[in-house]
Amino acid sequence: MPNILFAEMRQETASFNPFPTDYSMFRQMHGLQIIEKYQGTKTEISGFMDVMAEKEGIQLIPTMSAASVSGGAIPTEDLQRLINEIVTSMAAVASENKIDAVYMCLHGAMAGETEGDPEGLLLDRVRGVVGDVPLVASIDLHAILTDRMLELIDVVVPFHTYPHMDQYETGQRAANCLLKLMDGHVKPETVTVKLPLLVRGDELITATGKYGEAIRMCQEIEASETGLSAGVNIGNAFTDVPELRTNVLIVRDGDRTQAEEDARRIARFMWEHRELFKAELISVEASIDVARQTNGLTVFSDAADATASGASGDSNEILKALLKSDFERKCLVPIVDQPAVEKAIACGEGGRVKLTLGGTLDPGRFTPLELEVDVLRTYDGHFAYENGLPGFGGQVVILRHQNIDILVVERSLFFVGQKVFASHGCEPADYAIVVVKSPNGFRPYYEAIASQICAVDVIGSTSANLNSLPFKNVARPIFPLDEVNLEI
Ligand SMILES: [Zn+2]
């Protein structure tokens, strides 16, 4: 009976967020608990397990899963400990069982404070344990595809949708690739074209944008006779590491020449349209004007403080602008602020308290805002996201100042969907303005209830205005930070 070992390590790093993601921020699962918790979720691991369940005689052996909300770089010791524990859990199984194949579920855009390629480091150690067995990895399309990762993975399987809706299908694709490799009939030929290109903006939305056209070319390749995997990894533009760039990835069975031709064709397409891959932002004042002229809900996308991209989540820029304006209808604003939560809890539900909001994690960018608020409700912070996975914001409070409700959490969360609000008693549809901390991932959750969407131009460590960020490590020149002449 073939044994397939699998493990997960995911976090997305924003290098310009000064608040580190330490070991304690990784939610961990071990052994069979991983199967129990992931069964029935809309995740890569669930898709992978469902395909494997259809095959007779395959034994899945889960070892360790570690995942954190996106955030700052991981301190060296914390990263070493995490990788050591994952590798040790895999080595323990490998010492007692023959391992026939490995599936690694990765995000791909992690960065340590001193390590630019944590996934490559993990894979190197995993290879040391399992040797030369078939190894497939699924990755986010924001992954930074490093040379080391490409060397160590037999077939890389990236997401195809942005906003990400195909995690489950990506797990299925990874499982099917691994089964083909285990049969021994395929010889994967991986080709990448490296593009010095950082991308933002609405044209990345795969259902409607130019990037979607490139992805559909990839899907045609995957559907062809020798196609194994194809994608365009755009990197997380805020993970400032040397290999940050856009990569076109093609994996074909045995046909390197065709894979090279495909990769060049799609790379040319991306490069020709590079001017389109810039975000169009509007000022916060103009955004409030849009909301004023809108009857229903206007969603404000605070991409600059997107916890989903790795920002700190303690920006109060939009909150300040709302207070300054004469906007009177109901607004909902999330913020990460542990001291404010503690103060509100000490005051108690129904009380009124003076506290400061914002600027506790990224004080170089945001200055605290003093405010008198009503403490509406308090929560223990446990809830479930739309994909079925648990979220935990530490203690959570809902505060009110005039027409503004403020969801304050102790620990960073994905402020992307509706459930992060609704689970804490705030139904987004009841508000005139809802602030999400997400550049585009929120769209599938809000399109049905939003009358308008504004990409708000405020400061932050994940600003879509890339020229505003202090890049140090990314290889230059790179578009749009620099002018680049390129022949593909
Ligand atoms: Zn992503």
Boltz pocket constraint, residues with backbone or C-beta under 6 A from the ligand:
constraints:
  - pocket:
      binder: B
      contacts: [[A, 140], [A, 141], [A, 142], [A, 164]]
      max_distance: 6.0
